[in-house]
Amino acid sequence: MHKIVHVRPVDDAVGHEESVDCLCGPTGQGVHVAAADRSVGMIYHHHALRPCHEWEASAEA
């Protein structure tokens, strides 16, 4: 099962959509199971446009 999680700033100057095409250009990082040598998901870390103090993570359904 392939899961996708987005880590987004909550108190940024703009809203961040839960998409790889968000205006902030989120960076994707693969999550791998070394024992099975396979990918199980992706984490997209969104870039804040100003320093933020609050972040949230949510998984796509």
Secondary structure, DSSP 8 states (H G I E B T S, - for coil): --EEEEEEESSSSS---SSTT-TT--EEEEEEETTTTEEEEEEEE---SS--S-EEEEE--
